[in-house]
Amino acid sequence: MPISTMTSASTATEQKLVVAAQDENDAITTWKNIRTAAYVGLGVGGAAMITGAVFLLASPTADAKTGPRVRDSGVRRQRRRL
């Protein structure tokens, strides 16, 4: 077998190995980014939930016996006369 044929065959095999390794690396990086985004989303959601609970329970219209109440918006509905 000529040396030039062996060189091109080994180069093609090496290129396939490099591409396969790069694909594996890209897949790992993608999942790390997804995991990081999930942790950030959980943190922001948890912080929003805690903030909402604190505002709801610490509002001035909360009563110990009845719990939190919704404030009246001051808009009155008019009855339609038939």
C-alpha angles and dihedrals in degrees: 000000000000119000093237091059092050092049094052092046093050091045091053091049092049091049091052090051092049092050091048092050091048091051090053091049092049091050092052092048091050093053091047089054092048091050091050092050090050092053091049091049092050091049094050092045092049092048091050091049093050092046091051092049092049092050092046096048096040096049115123092238094061116113125199093225101043102026126223118351131201113244119243110249092212094239113130124200117229119224116237115233115225 
